[in-house]
């Protein structure tokens, strides 16, 4: 019998069917490790990548957006103080949009001028909260939104600390004056845009850590 098998050869039998415990044949790309964060859950939805590298990238995005928003606000205020303060308003689109430099001791859009210190504390608190959220930040849209909030808060907080009449009581420089609307600055715009984006993300059920709620 053994002599006959050596002449005609054995039939090809897959190892997986030939005996128990046999390893399946390795195909192309075998031996490569699979990132568990890129797997799918039971519903076929992608699992959120919560690796340290992803969190670092999101923090870098947050930081870059915040720095850009802060520098644009700071540079625009310096230019306005140097060129427009104590001058006639500059018309951009007729009476619909003007540049008019004013000092605002209140919150965004001139609200609550009697509570300058309170708004300073609120701005500082926002910065601390954002710093804490960054420790579990894995969502790119949230990184952008928090960066806008951080840059705007830092911009106005800089005015509160360093401008007259004194530390933590400084008046914010506002200069964007649309018709029939309050005068504001780029930091206010950054805060509003970040807040709107956060509301949208919340309605979509997206958390800062990347978790999506379907309910």
C-alpha positions in Angstrom: 0.0 0.0 0.0 2.8 2.4 0.9 4.5 1.4 -2.3 1.4 2.3 -4.3 1.0 5.7 -2.7 4.5 6.5 -3.5 3.8 5.8 -7.2 0.5 7.5 -7.7 0.9 10.2 -4.9 -1.3 11.2 -2.1 -4.4 13.4 -2.8 -4.1 17.0 -1.8 -5.9 17.5 1.5 -6.0 20.9 3.2 -4.2 20.9 6.4 -7.2 22.4 8.2 -9.2 19.3 7.1 -6.5 16.8 7.5 -6.1 17.0 11.3 -7.2 19.1 14.2 -5.1 21.9 15.5 -3.4 22.6 12.2 -2.6 26.2 11.5 -4.4 27.7 8.5 -2.2 28.5 5.5 -0.6 32.0 5.7 -1.5 34.3 2.9 -0.1 37.6 1.7 0.6 40.0 4.5 0.6 37.2 7.1 2.6 37.9 10.2 1.7 41.6 10.2 0.1 42.9 13.4 -3.4 44.3 13.3 -4.1 47.5 15.0 -6.9 46.7 17.5 -8.1 50.3 17.4 -9.0 49.9 13.8 -11.2 46.9 14.3 -15.0 46.9 14.1 -17.5 46.2 16.7 -20.4 43.8 16.5 -22.6 46.3 14.6 -19.9 46.9 11.9 -19.0 50.3 13.3 -15.4 51.4 13.5 -13.9 51.4 16.9 -12.5 54.8 18.0 -8.7 55.0 17.8 -7.8 56.0 21.4 -4.0 55.5 21.0 -1.6 58.0 22.6 -0.5 59.1 19.2 -4.0 60.0 18.1 -4.5 62.0 21.3 -1.2 63.9 20.7 -2.3 64.7 17.1 -5.6 66.1 18.3 -3.9 68.2 21.0 -1.6 69.6 18.4 -4.6 70.5 16.2 -6.2 72.2 19.2 -3.1 74.1 20.0 -2.5 75.2 16.4 -6.1 76.5 16.0 -5.9 78.3 19.4 -2.6 79.9 18.5 -3.8 81.0 15.1 -7.1 82.5 16.6 -5.1 84.2 19.3 -2.5 85.8 17.0 -5.1 87.0 14.6 -7.0 88.6 17.4 -3.9 90.1 19.1 -2.6 91.5 15.8 -5.9 93.0 14.8 -6.3 94.7 18.2 -2.7 96.1 18.0 -3.4 97.5 14.5 -6.7 99.0 15.6 -5.3 100.7 18.6 -2.4 102.1 16.6 -4.4 103.2 13.6 -8.1 103.6 14.4 -8.5 104.5 18.0 -9.7 108.1 18.5 -10.3 108.3 14.8 -13.4 108.4 12.7 -15.0 105.0 11.9 -13.8 103.4 8.6 -16.6 102.3 6.3 -16.1 98.8 4.7 -19.5 98.2 3.1 -21.1 101.6 3.5 -23.1 101.9 6.6 -23.6 98.1 6.8 -20.1 97.3 8.1 -17.6 99.7 9.7 -14.4 99.5 11.7 -15.0 101.5 14.9 -12.5 101.2 17.8 -14.1 101.1 21.2 -13.1 99.9 24.7 -15.5 97.3 26.2 -15.3 96.5 29.9 -18.1 94.0 29.6 -18.5 90.5 28.0 -18.8 89.7 24.4 -20.8 92.3 22.4 -20.7 94.8 25.2 -22.9 92.8 27.7 -22.5 93.4 31.5 -19.9 96.1 31.8 -20.3 96.2 35.6 -19.0 92.6 35.9 -15.5 92.9 34.4 -13.8 90.8 37.1 -16.4 88.1 36.9 -16.0 87.8 33.1 -12.2 87.6 33.7 -12.7 84.7 36.1 -15.1 83.0 33.6 -12.5 83.3 30.8 -9.8 81.8 33.0 -12.1 78.9 34.0 -12.9 78.1 30.4 -9.2 77.8 29.7 -8.7 75.4 32.6 -11.7 73.3 31.5 -10.4 73.0 28.0 -7.0 71.9 29.3 -8.7 69.2 31.3 -10.8 68.0 28.3 -7.6 67.8 26.2 -6.5 64.8 28.3 -9.3 62.6 26.7 -9.5 64.3 23.3 -9.7 61.9 20.3 -12.2 63.8 18.1 -10.8 66.1 15.4 -14.0 68.3 15.2 -13.9 68.7 18.9 -10.2 69.7 18.7 -11.0 72.4 16.3 -14.0 73.7 18.3 -12.0 73.7 21.6 -9.1 75.4 19.8 -11.4 78.2 18.7 -12.8 78.6 22.2 -9.3 78.6 23.7 -7.9 81.1 21.3 -10.8 83.5 21.8 -10.8 83.2 25.5 -7.0 83.9 25.6 -7.4 86.9 23.3 -9.9 88.6 25.5 -8.2 87.5 28.7 -5.0 89.2 27.5 -6.9 92.5 27.3 -8.4 91.9 30.8 -5.0 91.5 32.3 -2.8 94.0 30.4 -5.1 96.9 29.3 -6.4 99.9 31.2 -7.8 100.6 33.7 -6.0 97.8 35.6 -5.0 94.1 35.9 -8.1 91.8 35.6 -10.2 94.9 35.0 -8.9 95.9 31.5 -11.3 96.9 28.8 -11.4 94.7 25.7 -10.7 96.3 22.3 -13.7 95.9 19.9 -13.8 97.2 16.4 -16.1 95.2 14.1 -19.3 97.2 13.9 -22.1 95.8 11.7 -25.2 97.9 11.3 -27.8 97.5 14.0 -25.6 95.1 15.9 -23.1 95.3 18.8 -19.4 96.0 18.2 -17.2 92.9 18.6 -13.7 91.6 17.8 -12.1 88.5 16.4 -11.9 86.8 19.8 -15.6 87.1 20.2 -16.1 85.6 16.7 -13.8 82.7 17.5 -15.7 82.0 20.7 -19.1 82.1 19.0 -17.9 79.9 16.1 -16.4 77.4 18.6 -19.6 77.4 20.6 -21.8 76.8 17.5 -19.6 73.9 16.5 -19.8 72.3 19.9 -23.7 72.6 19.8 -23.7 70.9 16.4 -21.4 68.1 17.6 -23.6 67.6 20.7 -26.7 67.3 18.6 -24.9 64.7 16.5 -24.0 62.8 19.6 -20.3 63.1 19.2 -18.2 63.3 22.5 -14.7 64.7 22.8 -13.3 61.2 23.2 -14.8 60.2 19.9 -17.8 58.2 21.2 -20.9 58.6 19.1 -24.3 58.2 20.7 -27.0 56.9 18.4 -30.0 57.6 20.7 
